[in-house]
Amino acid sequence: MKKSKLSPLERNWVLYDVGNSAFTLLVSTLLPIYFNYIAGNAGISSVDYLAYWGYAASIVTIIVAFMGPVVGTMTDIKDFRKPIFMASIAIGTIGCIAMGFAKQWILFLAIYMIAKIGYSCSLIFYDSMLSDVTTNSRMDMVSAQGFAWGYIGSCVPFAGCLVIVLFADKIGISLETAMIISFIIIAVWWGFMSIPLIKTYKQKHYILKSRNAVSDSFSRIGKTFANIKKQKKIMFFIIAFFFYIDGVYTIIDMATAYGSALGLNSTTLLLALLVTQIIAFPCAIIFGRLSEKIETSKLILVCIVAYFGIAVFAVFLRNQIQFWILAMLVGMFQGGIQALSRSFFTKIIPQNQSGEYFGILDICGKGASFVGTTVVGAASQITGNINIGVGMISIMFILGIVFFSICVRTPLDDIATDEKKDCGQTQIKTNDKVVERLNTI
């Protein structure tokens, strides 16, 4: 069997990326444009529209930043991860459908935030499953396959939605009806692609059950935060991730909103971002293959530097051709930086605490992207210039390069190494020594 061939469980894990990525594509393309339509009918200006969209994204990420570590810690408990994962999918998919029936812009934003919370939490649990579905030597490749097939797979339902929305008049339906159909298509696709993983996933790394999962989660996460100060490699990676992935997610969340605010043609914006997904598919796989020959850390640095260049280029964006170039550049490095960051982090953390650590990482990743979206929104309103707001993102990538370079030079601390050895590929058994051990984590 070829090394790159996926096992059934790995394939099912990748399928969930295919499912949830459809919602990601919806949020980064049709949603901002539709919100612009609703907000425009309410008399809201283009600058305020971009700001409100950015503020909504910021509120979501702040909420997830607080929820993620606690709920992620709970999913490390035996038999907790799958049901909580399923609940988050239900919240996301139901919220996705409900958005189609919201006609007022405030209500639309409120439902969007609920759906995005469910989606974001599901990704924390999904990422933490990586150590359960594959081995350390295959993590880079499997993680890259997840993002790659997520990009290309999400194009299937999105293409259908795009046809319905763009040709709504010719079909004989209103834009509102077209959007309702689109939201339903995305929700059904997301839910359907989740079924194989839900059926076959088994939690291999976990801690024993507790009497009060919520209070114990708060206690454990407090101790983990304290221990991270001693785990310098993990600490520097989290700081670096805070900065560079903040910029990445800000670009993803606000790309279409940015183009719309500049007055670019909506159809062209959607097609350009669809091309982004298509380009991201082979590029993500290429980065996964390159990780077999080149150190993962070097590849991550290449991606961060590339994104810095993309952020600088965005400052001078004025027309649709430049937006097409921007979309293609993002597609080249988007999958690589996300996939390799996920597998790199999985390798340096205790595997039986993956939910907890990915919950913490989310504070400094998607959870911290409120910094970027808020800065873009505020700078745009203060200066009255959208390009200046977007240009501020480049600072995030500079800081990301600095701290990730420090992380690479820092050896894995003994405390992290010992915990990884202790968890191995086995579960923690219930006995007094284990309880004492857990209290020290």
C-alpha positions in Angstrom: 0.0 0.0 0.0 1.3 3.4 -0.9 2.3 5.6 2.0 0.0 8.4 0.8 -3.1 6.2 0.6 -5.7 7.0 3.2 -7.1 4.4 5.6 -10.9 4.2 5.9 -10.9 6.2 9.2 -8.5 8.8 7.8 -10.8 9.1 4.7 -13.9 9.6 6.9 -12.0 12.3 8.9 -11.1 14.0 5.6 -14.8 13.9 4.5 -15.8 16.1 7.4 -13.5 18.7 6.0 -15.3 18.4 2.7 -18.6 19.0 4.6 -17.7 21.9 6.8 -15.7 23.7 4.2 -18.9 24.3 2.2 -20.0 26.5 5.1 -16.6 28.2 5.1 -16.9 29.0 1.5 -20.5 30.3 2.0 -19.3 32.6 4.8 -16.4 34.0 2.8 -18.4 34.6 -0.4 -22.2 34.6 -0.6 -22.9 35.6 3.0 -21.1 39.0 2.9 -22.7 39.9 -0.4 -26.2 38.9 0.8 -25.7 40.9 4.0 -24.6 43.8 1.9 -27.9 43.5 0.0 -29.9 43.4 3.3 -27.9 46.2 4.9 -28.2 48.3 1.7 -32.0 48.0 1.8 -31.8 49.3 5.4 -29.8 52.3 4.3 -26.4 51.3 5.7 -23.3 52.7 3.9 -20.6 50.4 2.5 -18.0 51.5 5.1 -20.5 50.7 8.0 -21.5 47.5 6.3 -17.9 46.3 6.3 -17.4 47.4 9.9 -20.6 45.7 11.2 -19.6 42.5 9.4 -16.2 42.7 11.0 -17.6 43.3 14.4 -20.0 40.3 14.1 -17.0 38.1 13.2 -15.1 39.5 16.2 -17.9 38.8 18.6 -18.1 35.2 17.4 -14.4 34.7 17.9 -14.4 36.2 21.3 -17.2 33.9 22.4 -15.4 30.8 20.9 -12.2 31.9 22.6 -13.9 31.6 26.0 -15.9 28.5 25.2 -13.3 26.6 23.2 -10.8 25.7 25.9 -13.5 24.6 28.4 -15.6 22.5 26.0 -12.4 21.2 24.4 -11.2 20.1 27.8 -14.5 18.3 28.4 -14.0 16.4 25.1 -10.8 14.9 26.4 -12.9 12.9 28.9 -13.8 9.4 27.7 -16.9 9.2 25.6 -17.5 13.0 25.6 -15.9 14.0 22.3 -18.3 12.5 19.8 -21.6 13.7 21.4 -20.3 17.2 21.9 -19.0 17.2 18.3 -22.4 16.1 17.1 -24.1 18.9 19.1 -21.9 21.5 17.5 -22.7 20.3 14.0 -26.4 20.4 14.8 -26.1 24.0 16.0 -24.2 25.0 12.9 -26.4 23.3 10.3 -29.7 24.4 11.9 -28.4 28.0 12.2 -27.3 27.8 8.5 -30.8 27.0 7.4 -32.3 29.7 9.7 -30.2 32.4 8.1 -32.2 32.0 4.9 -35.4 33.1 6.7 -33.9 36.2 8.4 -35.0 39.4 6.6 -33.7 42.1 9.0 -30.0 42.7 9.0 -29.7 42.6 12.9 -31.5 39.3 13.1 -29.4 37.9 10.2 -26.2 38.8 12.0 -27.4 37.2 15.2 -28.3 33.9 13.6 -25.0 34.0 11.6 -23.1 34.4 14.9 -24.9 31.3 16.4 -24.2 29.2 13.3 -20.6 30.3 13.2 -20.1 29.4 16.9 -21.3 25.9 16.2 -19.1 25.6 13.2 -16.0 27.0 15.0 -16.4 24.7 18.0 -16.8 21.7 15.7 -13.4 22.4 14.2 -11.8 22.4 17.6 -13.1 18.9 18.2 -12.3 17.8 14.7 -8.7 19.0 14.8 -8.2 17.2 18.2 -9.3 14.0 16.5 -6.2 13.9 14.3 -4.1 12.0 16.8 -6.9 9.4 17.1 -7.3 8.8 13.3 -3.7 8.6 12.2 0.0 8.2 13.3 2.6 10.9 13.9 4.5 10.0 10.7 1.3 10.6 8.6 -0.1 13.7 10.3 1.3 16.2 7.8 0.0 14.3 4.9 -3.4 13.5 6.4 -3.9 17.1 7.6 -3.0 18.4 4.2 -5.4 15.9 2.5 -8.2 17.2 4.8 -7.8 20.8 3.7 -7.1 19.9 0.1 -10.3 17.8 -0.4 -12.2 20.3 1.7 -11.3 23.0 -0.8 -12.3 21.1 -3.9 -15.2 19.2 -2.3 -16.8 22.4 -1.1 -16.9 23.7 -4.6 -19.6 21.0 -5.5 -22.5 22.4 -3.4 -21.2 26.0 -3.8 -21.3 25.8 -7.6 -24.9 24.7 -7.4 -25.7 27.6 -5.0 -23.9 30.0 -7.3 -25.9 29.0 -10.3 -29.2 29.4 -8.3 -28.2 32.9 -7.0 -26.7 34.3 -10.2 -29.6 33.0 -12.4 -32.4 33.5 -9.9 -34.3 35.9 -12.2 -34.1 33.5 -15.2 -35.2 30.6 -13.0 -38.1 32.7 -11.9 -37.4 33.1 -8.2 -36.4 36.0 -6.0 -32.9 36.5 -4.5 -34.3 35.8 -1.1 -35.7 32.4 -2.2 -32.4 31.6 -4.0 -30.5 32.2 -0.8 -32.9 30.1 1.3 -32.3 27.2 -1.1 -28.6 27.8 -1.0 -28.5 27.8 2.8 -30.4 24.5 2.8 -28.0 22.9 0.3 -25.0 23.9 2.3 -26.5 22.6 5.6 -27.5 19.3 4.1 -24.1 18.8 2.5 -22.3 19.6 5.8 -24.5 17.2 7.8 -24.3 14.4 5.3 -20.5 14.5 5.0 -20.3 14.3 8.8 -22.1 10.9 9.1 -19.1 8.6 8.1 -16.8 10.1 10.7 -19.5 10.1 13.4 -20.2 6.4 12.7 -16.6 5.2 12.7 -14.7 7.5 15.1 -13.5 6.1 18.4 -11.6 8.2 20.9 -8.2 6.5 21.6 -6.6 9.1 23.7 -8.6 10.3 26.7 -8.6 10.9 30.4 -10.9 9.1 32.8 -14.4 10.2 33.6 -15.1 12.7 36.3 -18.0 13.4 38.6 -18.3 17.0 37.5 -17.0 17.4 34.0 -17.6 21.2 33.8 -15.9 22.2 37.1 -13.0 19.7 36.5 -12.5 21.2 33.0 -12.1 24.6 34.5 -9.6 23.2 37.1 -7.6 21.3 34.5 -7.4 24.1 32.0 -6.1 26.5 34.7 -3.3 24.1 35.5 -2.5 23.7 31.8 -2.3 27.4 31.2 0.2 27.5 34.1 2.2 24.6 32.6 2.4 26.2 29.2 4.7 28.7 30.6 7.1 25.8 31.3 6.5 24.3 27.8 8.4 27.0 25.9 8.2 25.4 22.5 4.4 25.1 22.8 4.1 28.6 24.2 6.1 30.3 21.4 4.2 28.4 18.8 0.9 29.5 20.3 2.1 33.1 20.3 3.3 32.9 16.7 0.1 31.2 15.7 -1.9 34.1 17.4 -0.3 36.5 15.0 0.1 34.8 11.6 -3.2 32.8 11.6 -5.0 35.9 12.8 -4.0 37.5 9.5 -4.9 34.4 7.5 -8.4 34.2 9.0 -9.0 37.9 8.7 -8.3 37.7 5.0 -10.6 34.7 4.6 -13.4 36.2 6.6 -13.3 39.6 5.0 -12.1 39.0 1.4 -15.5 39.3 -0.3 -16.7 42.0 2.1 -13.5 44.0 1.2 -14.1 43.5 -2.6 -17.7 44.5 -2.3 -16.9 47.6 -0.3 -14.5 48.6 -3.0 -17.4 48.4 -5.5 -16.1 45.4 -7.4 -18.5 43.3 -9.4 -20.2 40.6 -7.2 -20.2 37.9 -9.8 -16.5 38.4 -10.5 -15.7 38.3 -6.8 -17.5 35.0 -6.4 -15.9 33.4 -9.4 -12.4 34.6 -8.3 -12.9 33.0 -4.8 -14.1 29.8 -6.4 -10.8 29.7 -8.3 -9.1 30.2 -5.0 -10.6 26.9 -3.8 -9.6 25.1 -7.0 -6.0 26.3 -6.8 -5.9 25.5 -3.0 -6.7 21.8 -3.7 -3.4 20.8 -5.5 -1.3 23.3 -3.6 -2.4 21.8 -0.2 -1.5 18.3 -1.4 1.8 19.6 -2.7 2.7 21.0 0.7 1.7 17.7 2.3 4.1 15.8 0.0 6.9 18.4 0.5 6.6 17.8 4.2 8.0 14.3 3.6 11.3 15.8 2.3 11.4 19.3 3.9 11.0 20.2 7.5 7.5 21.2 8.4 8.7 24.3 10.2 10.5 25.6 7.0 7.4 25.2 4.9 5.3 27.1 7.5 7.8 29.9 7.4 7.5 30.1 3.6 3.7 30.3 3.9 3.9 33.1 6.5 6.3 35.2 4.4 4.0 34.6 1.4 1.0 35.8 3.3 2.9 38.9 4.4 3.4 39.7 0.7 -0.3 39.1 0.0 -1.3 41.5 2.8 1.0 44.2 1.3 -0.4 43.6 -2.2 -4.0 44.0 -0.8 -3.2 47.6 0.2 -2.8 48.5 -3.5 -5.9 46.6 -4.7 -8.1 48.7 -6.9 -9.6 46.6 -9.7 -11.0 43.2 -10.5 -7.8 41.9 -12.1 -5.9 42.6 -9.0 -8.5 40.8 -6.9 -8.2 37.8 -9.2 -4.4 37.8 -8.6 -5.0 38.2 -4.8 -7.4 35.2 -4.8 -5.0 33.0 -6.7 -2.1 33.9 -4.3 -4.2 33.1 -1.3 -5.2 29.7 -2.8 -1.5 28.8 -3.2 -0.6 29.1 0.4 -3.9 28.9 2.4 -4.1 25.1 2.6 -0.4 24.7 3.4 -0.2 27.1 6.3 -3.4 25.7 7.9 -2.7 22.0 7.4 1.0 22.1 8.5 0.2 24.3 11.5 -2.4 21.8 12.7 -0.1 18.8 12.3 2.9 20.6 13.7 0.9 21.5 16.9 -0.5 18.0 17.2 3.0 16.5 17.3 4.2 18.7 20.2 1.3 18.4 22.6 0.1 15.6 24.9 -2.2 13.5 22.8 -4.6 12.7 25.6 -5.2 16.4 26.1 -5.6 17.3 22.4 -9.1 18.7 22.9 -7.9 21.0 25.7 -4.8 22.2 23.8 -6.6 22.8 20.6 -9.2 24.7 22.6 -6.4 26.9 23.9 -4.9 27.2 20.5 -8.2 28.4 19.2 -7.9 31.4 21.6 -4.7 32.4 19.7 -6.0 31.3 16.3 -9.5 31.7 15.1 -10.5 32.9 18.5 -7.9 35.7 18.3 -8.9 36.8 14.8 -11.1 39.4 16.4 -8.0 41.5 16.5 -7.6 41.5 12.8 -11.3 41.9 11.9 -11.7 44.6 14.6 -8.6 46.5 13.4 -9.8 46.3 9.8 -13.3 47.6 10.7 -12.1 50.3 13.1 -9.2 51.6 10.8 -11.6 51.7 7.8 -14.1 53.8 9.7 -11.5 56.1 11.3 -9.5 56.8 8.1 -12.4 56.4 5.7 -10.0 54.3 3.6 -10.6 50.5 3.4 -7.2 49.8 2.0 -5.4 51.2 5.0 -7.5 48.9 7.3 -6.6 45.8 5.3 -2.9 46.9 5.2 -2.7 46.7 9.0 -2.9 42.9 8.7 0.7 42.7 7.4 2.0 43.6 10.9 0.5 40.3 12.2 2.6 38.3 9.7 5.8 40.1 10.7 5.3 39.2 14.4 4.3 35.7 13.4 7.6 35.2 11.6 9.6 36.4 14.6 7.9 34.2 17.2 7.7 31.1 15.0 11.4 31.4 14.3 12.0 31.4 18.1 9.7 28.3 18.4 11.7 26.4 15.9 14.9 27.0 17.7 13.4 26.0 21.1 13.7 22.3 22.0 10.6 20.4 23.2 10.5 20.7 27.0 10.8 17.6 29.2 7.3 18.1 30.7 5.7 18.0 27.2 7.8 15.1 26.1 7.0 13.1 29.3 3.3 13.7 28.9 3.4 12.6 25.3 5.3 9.4 26.3 2.8 8.8 29.1 -0.3 9.0 26.8 1.3 7.1 23.9 -1.3 5.1 22.0 -3.0 3.9 25.2 -5.8 5.2 27.5 -5.3 6.4 31.1 -6.6 3.8 33.5 -8.6 4.5 36.6 -6.4 4.3 39.7 -5.1 6.5 42.4 -1.8 7.1 40.7 -3.5 8.3 37.6 -5.8 10.7 39.6 -2.7 12.1 41.3 -1.0 12.5 37.9 -4.0 14.3 36.4 -4.0 16.7 39.3 -0.5 17.8 38.3 -1.3 18.4 34.7 
